[in-house]
Every structure is written in C-alpha cells, then in structure tokens.
Amino acid sequence: MKADNKLAIEGGKPVRTKPFPSVNNISGRNFGEEEIMSSAAEYRFLKECYLL
C-alpha cells in the first residue's frame, strides 16, 4: 500500500465514478423469486407479530 493514498475528499481518487441509483431508477435492482419469497415470508411474520 502506498503511503500517499488519500481520501477523495482530501484530493485522492474517488472509489466510485457513477452515483448510486435513485429510488426512481430501477437499474441495478433485480429481484428474483428467492428475494420475493423472502420478502413475503418477512411480511407474514411481521403481520403475525404486530397484527398489521
């Protein structure tokens, strides 16, 4: 590791060059069947615990 590494805020090279996707930007958000089923199970659990 170089001793002259700096944080981007201190003039070093940024780690990311593109911003993260916004809430309205769907790029990078791919939900498969496993994620959908996991979310549904979590919702059912919370519904039982908190009587939503």
LINJO-V410808 format. One record per backbone hydrogen bond with DSSP energy under -0.5 kcal/mol. CO is the residue of the C=O (numbers start at 1). NH is the residue of the N-H. E is the energy in kcal/mol with one decimal. If there is no record, write none. Layout:
# LINJO-V410808
((CO;NH;E) (CO;NH;E))
This chain:
# LINJO-V410808
((2;5;-0.8) (7;10;-1.3) (7;12;-2.5) (8;11;-1.9) (22;25;-1.0) (24;26;-0.7) (26;29;-2.0) (28;30;-0.7) (29;31;-0.6) (30;32;-0.6) (32;36;-2.1) (33;37;-2.7) (34;38;-2.1) (35;39;-2.3) (36;40;-2.2) (37;41;-2.3) (38;42;-2.2) (39;43;-2.4) (40;44;-2.3) (41;45;-2.3) (42;46;-2.6) (43;47;-2.5) (44;48;-2.0) (45;49;-2.3) (46;50;-2.8) (47;51;-1.1) (47;52;-0.6))
